[in-house]
Amino acid sequence: QVQLVESGGGLVQAGGSLRLSCAASGRTFRWNFMGWFRQAPGKEREFVAAISWRGGSTYYADSVKGRFTISRDNAKNTLYLQMNSPKPEDTAVYYCAAASITTAQAVRFAGKYDYWGQGTQVTVSS
């Protein structure tokens, strides 16, 4: 069993920056992909970014390309999301997730992930 805990959320002004972290703990687990999803009130959970754990290949939603950067520290079992120039529409609860899937085409689908964190609130003011 793996536990994922997000941190780093909070209130940020539009045009500022914020970095989210996701620490994995528990039993040793070999996952292939990790990702970030977000959910705003009244909206469905949507894909933000993902990364292959070994190779480091990255995948982004069109809405965050050029502004957000996903990265990971394999030795620390930690995932990051650097949020630059956030917009009010980025306001949501952000969730960290891990998956054992082996094909990159599935990383955008929440249902393919095996483990989820509790979420961290990000609020962007104008």
C-alpha positions as CSV (number, residue, x, y, z in Angstrom):
1,Q,0.0,0.0,0.0
2,V,1.3,3.5,-1.0
3,Q,0.2,6.8,0.6
4,L,0.5,10.0,-1.3
5,V,0.4,13.3,0.5
6,E,0.3,16.7,-1.3
7,S,1.6,20.0,0.1
8,G,2.4,23.5,-1.0
9,G,-1.1,24.7,-1.9
10,G,-2.4,28.0,-0.8
11,L,-3.4,31.5,-2.0
12,V,-1.3,33.0,-4.8
13,Q,-1.7,36.1,-6.9
14,A,-2.1,35.8,-10.7
15,G,1.3,36.1,-12.3
16,G,3.1,34.7,-9.2
17,S,4.4,31.2,-8.7
18,L,3.7,28.2,-6.5
19,R,5.2,24.7,-6.2
20,L,3.3,21.7,-5.2
21,S,4.9,18.6,-3.7
22,C,3.7,15.0,-3.4
23,A,5.5,12.7,-1.0
24,A,5.0,9.0,-1.4
25,S,5.3,6.7,1.6
26,G,4.4,3.2,2.7
27,R,5.4,-0.1,1.2
28,T,7.9,-0.2,-1.6
29,F,6.1,0.1,-4.9
30,R,7.3,0.3,-8.5
31,W,5.0,2.6,-10.4
32,N,5.5,3.7,-13.9
33,F,3.8,7.1,-14.1
34,M,2.8,9.8,-11.7
35,G,0.5,12.7,-12.4
36,W,-1.4,15.7,-11.3
37,F,-5.1,16.2,-11.6
38,R,-7.3,19.0,-10.4
39,Q,-11.0,19.5,-9.6
40,A,-12.8,22.8,-9.3
41,P,-16.3,23.1,-7.6
42,G,-19.0,21.7,-9.8
43,K,-16.4,20.4,-12.3
44,E,-15.1,17.0,-13.1
45,R,-11.6,16.0,-12.2
46,E,-9.3,16.9,-15.1
47,F,-5.8,16.0,-16.1
48,V,-3.0,18.5,-15.6
49,A,0.3,16.8,-16.1
50,A,2.1,13.4,-15.9
51,I,5.6,12.1,-16.0
52,S,7.2,8.6,-16.6
53,W,9.0,7.7,-13.4
54,R,12.0,6.2,-15.0
55,G,12.5,8.1,-18.3
56,G,11.1,11.4,-17.2
57,S,9.0,12.0,-20.3
58,T,6.3,14.6,-19.6
59,Y,2.8,15.2,-20.7
60,Y,0.7,18.3,-20.2
61,A,-2.8,19.5,-20.7
62,D,-3.0,22.2,-23.3
63,S,-4.3,24.7,-20.8
64,V,-1.1,24.6,-18.7
65,K,1.6,24.1,-21.4
66,G,4.4,26.7,-21.0
67,R,3.3,27.7,-17.5
68,F,3.4,24.5,-15.4
69,T,6.3,22.1,-15.1
70,I,6.1,18.6,-13.7
71,S,9.2,16.9,-12.2
72,R,10.2,14.2,-9.8
73,D,13.0,13.2,-7.5
74,N,13.2,9.4,-7.7
75,A,15.5,9.0,-4.7
76,K,13.0,10.9,-2.5
77,N,9.9,9.4,-4.0
78,T,8.6,12.9,-4.5
79,L,6.6,14.5,-7.3
80,Y,6.5,18.3,-8.0
81,L,4.4,20.7,-9.9
82,Q,5.9,24.1,-10.5
83,M,3.1,26.6,-11.3
84,N,4.3,29.7,-13.0
85,S,2.0,32.6,-14.0
86,P,-1.1,30.9,-12.6
87,K,-4.5,32.2,-13.6
88,P,-7.7,32.5,-11.7
89,E,-9.1,29.6,-13.8
90,D,-6.3,27.4,-12.3
91,T,-8.1,27.6,-8.9
92,A,-8.9,24.0,-7.8
93,V,-8.0,21.2,-5.5
94,Y,-4.9,19.5,-6.9
95,Y,-4.4,15.8,-6.6
96,C,-1.3,13.7,-6.9
97,A,-1.7,10.2,-8.4
98,A,0.5,7.2,-9.2
99,A,-0.2,4.5,-11.8
100,S,1.2,1.1,-12.7
101,I,0.1,1.5,-16.4
102,T,2.8,0.9,-19.0
103,T,1.4,2.9,-21.9
104,A,1.7,6.6,-22.1
105,Q,-1.5,7.1,-24.0
106,A,-3.4,6.3,-20.7
107,V,-1.8,8.9,-18.5
108,R,-4.6,11.5,-19.2
109,F,-7.3,9.3,-17.7
110,A,-7.9,9.4,-14.0
111,G,-9.5,6.0,-13.9
112,K,-6.2,4.4,-14.9
113,Y,-4.4,5.6,-11.7
114,D,-4.0,3.3,-8.7
115,Y,-3.2,5.6,-5.9
116,W,-4.4,9.1,-5.0
117,G,-3.5,11.8,-2.5
118,Q,-6.0,13.8,-0.4
119,G,-5.6,16.9,-2.4
120,T,-4.3,20.4,-1.7
121,Q,-6.3,23.6,-2.4
122,V,-4.8,26.2,-4.8
123,T,-6.5,29.5,-5.1
124,V,-5.4,32.1,-7.6
125,S,-6.5,35.7,-7.1
126,S,-6.6,38.3,-9.8
